[in-house]
Amino acid sequence: MSATELRGKKPAELEEALLELRKEQFSLRMLRGTGQLARPSEMRRVRKEIARVKTVMTEQKTGNAS
């Protein structure tokens, strides 16, 4: 999801997206730990999406949304 799409969401929706991404990150970590992770690039993708959501949440809190 791009940052422009995230900026159009409400804070509650962003919290929900962050929760879902955290769950996905956890399941990927478990797969990596058991050696079943097929695409290691998924870890990086999820981590970057979490950062994107957190950035938009911070922008909305401080009122610096562009």
N, C-alpha and C positions, 0 to 999 in steps of 0.2 A: 504494500500500500504506500502511495506516495505522500509526501508531507502536505501537499495541497489538498488531497482527499481527507487527511486527518484534521486539517484546520477547519474543515466544514462540519466536524462532529462536535457534539456536546461533551462536556467533561465526564458525564456518566458513561457515555459510549466509549470514551478514551480509556476510562478505568476498566471497562469490560474487555476492550481489545488488549490492554496490558496484561490482564489476568489470563486471557487465552494464550497470549504469547509466552508468558511465564510457564504455563502448563506444557506448552509445546517444547519449550527449552528443557524442562525437566525430563520429559519423555525422551528427547534426543540424547540427553546426558546419560540416561539409563541404557539406551541402546548402544551408545559408545562404550559404556562400561562393560557391557556383555559382549562386545565385539560384533554386534549385529547392525551397526550403522552403515548403510549402503553409500550414502552421499555425505561426506563430511562437510561439504559446503553449506549444508542446511544449518549447521550450527552458526556459521557466520551470518547467514541471511536473517535468522531469528534474532541474533544479537543486535544487528543493525536496525531491524524493525522496532525492537524494544527501545533502542536509543532514540529513534525517530518519534515514537509515541511520547516518550518522556520529554523530549525537547518541545513538542507542541503543547504538552500539558503545562510546562514551565512558562512558555510564551503566553498562554491564556491566563495563567495566574498573575503574571506581572503586567499584562496588557500590552505586550510588545509584539503582538501578532501582526505579521506583515500581510 
